Amino acid sequence: MPLETPLETVAIAGCGRAGKLHARAAQELGLRVVAHSTTSVNSTSATEFSKLFPGSRWLALDPDALYAVADLVVLALPPAVCDQQAEAFIKSQRHLLIEKPLSLSSARIRETLKEHAPDSTKVTVGYNRRAFPLVQEVKHLLTSDPLRWAEVTVVEDVEFLLRSKREVGGDAYLRVGSAAHLLDLVRYLFGVRKPETVRASKSDSFDWFTCFDITTSASNGAEVKIRIDDGDRSRRGIRLETQGGFLVDLKPLERLHIRRQDMVADHTERILERPDSFTLSFANQLRYFLAADTSVLHTCRDSLQLSEFVDQLKVVSS
């Protein structure tokens, strides 16, 4: 069911790569980008954004200012800045899409939920990998053919993480990097709630990076194994078997290979590729938002559960 009042205008707070992708997605769906905001009016990113979206004007990073001109605000700010700003925007009780993560700590998310109880049809968090077309293919398959087992390999692009996020040390990369998206997909696709066994080990390349081997269970009791490391990125992806005997490889998230384990019939094998998945996912996510489809969207409550899952990795591994 679409939103009761159609949205027509959007403001983008944060003019980096994600902000530009959200703006393009909004235009593709017919929304007008009317405003943008950064922490500094003269920033290089703000100047570039103005050239790409000439109908947009710079406004202060303030909920009242942005909601005065836009029906929807997208927060695409750096993680530490978003951690500081998100609560004020949620408090407005207006339509809001927040780039991940909602916050850098579970305690802060709990306090936000306790104080403001955001409406899940108005406020969503941008775990856009859920909206990858082939992820939706796997989700649809699992509704009719339940999981038997799954293996998930998360390989962080550490150099990109250092350049773009600057959140290193501790478990920050589990909240702001590739791991956050894949851990969210584990919960979304399989219904995983908590880690059962966790083995932690140090990276050979970065003394602050911890690798994890995790076992957990899907909602139907199937075993799910998760590996998080900083090795060869060609290994990243999701492998699983359904109870009907289908082997599924989603590797990484743009190529899907489905085949029968016994390979008796050639017509059971399918190979699908969507190299446009990453950019398309921003538009798809916004489509789900405009349709108020909370079955796909990542809510603030989902963010709390995901953050608590990350907290538990350290507890169980110790």
C-alpha positions in Angstrom: 0.0 0.0 0.0 1.5 3.4 -1.0 1.9 6.2 1.5 -1.4 8.1 2.2 0.1 11.4 1.0 2.3 11.1 -2.1 5.8 12.5 -1.7 7.0 15.0 -4.3 10.1 16.6 -3.0 13.3 15.4 -1.3 16.3 17.0 0.5 19.6 15.2 0.7 21.8 15.8 3.8 25.3 14.6 2.9 26.6 15.2 -0.6 29.1 12.3 -1.0 28.7 9.2 -3.2 25.7 7.8 -1.3 23.9 11.2 -1.3 24.3 11.6 -5.0 23.0 8.0 -5.6 20.0 8.7 -3.5 19.3 12.0 -5.4 19.6 10.2 -8.7 17.2 7.5 -7.5 14.7 10.1 -6.3 14.8 11.8 -9.7 14.3 8.5 -11.5 11.1 7.9 -9.5 9.8 11.4 -10.2 10.7 13.2 -7.0 12.3 16.7 -7.2 15.6 17.2 -5.4 15.0 20.7 -3.9 17.6 21.0 -1.2 20.9 19.6 0.0 22.9 20.1 3.1 26.4 19.5 4.4 28.3 20.5 7.6 29.9 23.3 5.6 28.3 25.4 2.9 31.5 25.8 0.9 32.5 22.1 0.9 33.7 20.6 -2.3 31.0 18.0 -2.2 28.2 20.6 -1.8 29.6 22.6 -4.8 29.7 19.4 -6.9 26.2 18.4 -5.8 24.8 21.9 -6.9 26.2 21.4 -10.4 24.7 17.9 -10.7 21.3 18.9 -9.3 20.9 22.6 -10.3 17.3 22.7 -8.9 18.6 22.1 -5.4 19.8 24.8 -3.0 22.0 24.4 0.0 20.4 24.7 3.5 21.7 24.3 7.0 21.8 20.8 8.5 18.7 21.3 10.5 15.4 19.3 10.5 13.2 22.4 10.5 15.0 24.0 7.5 15.0 20.9 5.4 11.4 19.8 6.2 10.2 23.3 5.4 10.9 22.6 1.7 10.9 18.8 1.3 8.5 15.9 2.0 11.3 13.5 2.5 14.8 13.9 3.9 17.6 11.5 3.2 20.5 11.5 5.7 23.6 10.3 3.8 26.1 11.7 6.3 29.4 10.1 7.5 28.7 7.6 10.2 29.9 9.7 13.1 28.0 12.7 12.0 24.8 10.7 11.4 25.2 9.2 14.9 24.9 12.8 16.2 22.2 14.1 13.9 19.7 11.2 13.3 17.8 11.6 16.6 16.8 15.2 15.9 15.5 14.2 12.4 13.6 11.2 13.8 12.0 13.4 16.4 10.4 15.4 13.6 8.2 12.4 12.9 8.4 13.1 9.2 9.4 10.9 6.2 13.1 10.0 6.7 15.6 7.6 5.0 18.9 7.2 7.0 22.0 5.8 5.4 23.5 3.0 7.5 24.3 2.8 10.3 21.5 4.4 12.4 24.0 4.8 15.2 27.4 3.5 16.3 26.1 2.0 19.5 23.1 -0.1 20.7 22.6 2.2 23.7 22.1 5.2 21.5 19.5 3.3 19.3 17.7 2.1 22.4 17.4 5.6 23.7 16.1 6.9 20.4 13.5 4.2 20.2 12.5 4.8 23.8 12.1 8.6 23.3 10.6 8.8 19.8 9.2 5.4 18.7 9.7 6.1 15.0 6.9 5.0 12.6 8.3 2.1 10.5 6.4 3.4 7.4 8.0 6.8 7.7 11.5 6.1 8.9 13.8 3.5 7.3 17.5 2.8 7.4 19.5 2.4 4.2 20.6 -1.2 4.1 20.0 -1.2 0.4 21.5 -4.6 -0.3 18.0 -6.0 0.6 16.8 -4.3 -2.6 19.3 -6.0 -4.9 17.2 -7.8 -7.5 19.0 -11.2 -7.0 18.7 -10.9 -3.2 14.9 -10.7 -3.8 15.1 -13.8 -6.0 16.7 -15.7 -3.2 14.2 -14.4 -0.7 11.3 -15.5 -2.9 12.9 -18.9 -3.4 13.2 -19.5 0.4 9.5 -18.7 1.0 8.5 -21.8 -0.9 11.7 -24.0 -0.4 13.1 -23.5 3.1 16.8 -23.4 4.0 18.8 -26.5 4.7 22.2 -24.8 5.4 24.0 -21.6 4.5 27.6 -20.3 4.3 28.2 -16.5 4.2 31.6 -15.1 3.4 32.2 -11.4 4.2 35.4 -9.9 3.0 36.0 -6.2 3.9 37.6 -3.8 1.5 39.8 -2.4 4.2 41.5 0.2 2.0 38.1 1.6 1.0 37.0 1.5 4.6 40.0 3.5 5.7 39.5 6.1 2.9 35.8 6.6 3.2 34.7 5.8 6.7 37.7 6.5 8.9 36.1 4.2 11.5 38.9 1.8 12.5 39.6 -0.1 15.6 37.2 -2.0 17.8 34.2 -3.3 16.0 33.4 -0.1 14.0 33.8 -1.8 10.7 31.1 -4.4 11.7 28.7 -1.4 11.8 29.9 0.7 8.8 31.5 -1.6 6.3 30.5 -4.6 4.1 30.0 -6.8 7.2 27.0 -4.7 8.3 25.2 -5.2 5.0 25.9 -9.0 4.9 25.0 -9.5 8.6 21.7 -7.7 7.9 21.1 -10.0 4.9 21.7 -13.0 7.2 18.9 -11.7 9.4 16.6 -10.7 6.5 17.0 -13.9 4.4 17.3 -16.5 7.2 15.7 -15.0 10.3 18.9 -15.3 12.3 18.7 -13.7 15.7 21.9 -14.3 17.7 25.4 -15.8 17.3 25.8 -19.2 18.9 29.6 -19.8 18.6 32.2 -17.2 17.7 35.9 -17.6 17.1 37.9 -14.4 16.8 41.4 -14.1 15.3 43.7 -11.3 14.3 44.3 -10.2 10.7 47.7 -10.8 9.2 47.6 -7.4 7.6 46.0 -5.0 10.0 46.5 -5.2 13.8 43.2 -3.5 14.5 41.1 -5.9 12.3 39.6 -8.9 13.9 38.4 -11.9 11.8 35.4 -13.9 12.9 34.1 -17.4 12.3 30.5 -17.5 13.5 27.9 -20.3 13.7 24.2 -19.5 14.2 20.8 -20.9 13.3 18.1 -19.7 10.9 14.5 -19.3 12.2 13.8 -22.9 11.0 16.8 -24.3 12.8 19.1 -24.6 9.8 22.8 -24.0 10.4 24.3 -20.8 9.1 28.1 -20.2 9.1 29.5 -16.8 8.7 33.2 -15.9 7.9 34.3 -12.2 8.2 37.9 -11.4 7.2 40.0 -9.0 5.0 41.3 -11.6 2.5 40.6 -12.2 -1.2 37.4 -10.4 -2.1 36.6 -12.9 -4.9 35.4 -15.3 -2.1 32.7 -13.0 -0.8 29.1 -14.1 -1.2 26.3 -16.4 0.0 26.1 -20.2 -0.6 23.1 -22.2 0.5 21.1 -25.4 0.0 17.4 -25.6 0.2 15.4 -28.5 1.6 14.3 -29.2 -2.0 17.8 -29.9 -3.0 18.7 -26.7 -4.8 22.2 -25.3 -4.4 22.3 -21.5 -4.6 25.4 -19.3 -5.1 25.0 -15.5 -4.8 28.5 -14.4 -5.4 28.9 -11.6 -4.7 25.4 -10.2 -4.9 25.3 -9.5 -8.6 25.5 -13.1 -9.9 23.1 -15.8 -8.9 23.6 -19.5 -9.8 20.8 -22.0 -8.9 21.1 -25.7 -9.7 19.9 -29.0 -8.4 22.4 -30.8 -6.3 22.0 -34.0 -8.4 22.3 -32.1 -11.7 19.9 -34.7 -13.3 18.0 -32.2 -15.4 19.7 -29.4 -17.2 16.6 -27.2 -17.0 17.0 -26.9 -13.2 20.1 -24.8 -13.6 19.7 -21.0 -13.7 22.4 -18.3 -13.9 21.3 -14.7 -13.5 23.5 -11.6 -13.6 22.7 -8.0 -12.6 25.8 -5.9 -12.8 23.7 -2.8 -12.2 22.5 -4.1 -8.8 24.3 -1.5 -6.6 22.9 1.6 -8.3 19.5 0.0 -9.0 19.2 -0.9 -5.3 18.9 2.8 -4.3 15.9 3.3 -6.6 14.4 -0.1 -5.6 14.8 0.8 -1.9 13.0 4.1 -2.5 10.2 2.3 -4.4 9.6 0.1 -1.3 9.7 3.2 0.9 7.1 4.9 -1.3 5.0 1.7 -1.2 5.4 1.6 2.6 6.5 -2.0 2.2 8.0 -2.8 5.5 8.5 -6.5 4.6 11.6 -5.4 2.7 12.7 -2.2 4.4 15.2 -2.1 7.3 13.4 -0.4 10.2 14.9 1.3 13.3 14.0 -1.8 15.3 16.0 -3.9 12.8 18.9 -1.6 13.4 18.7 -2.3 17.1 18.7 -6.0 16.6 21.6 -5.9 14.2 23.6 -3.7 16.5 22.9 -6.1 19.4 24.1 -9.0 17.2 27.4 -7.1 16.7 27.7 -6.5 20.5 27.2 -10.3 21.1 30.1 -11.2 18.8 32.6 -9.9 21.3 30.7 -11.4 24.3 30.5 -14.9 22.7 34.0 -14.9 21.4 35.4 -13.9 24.8 
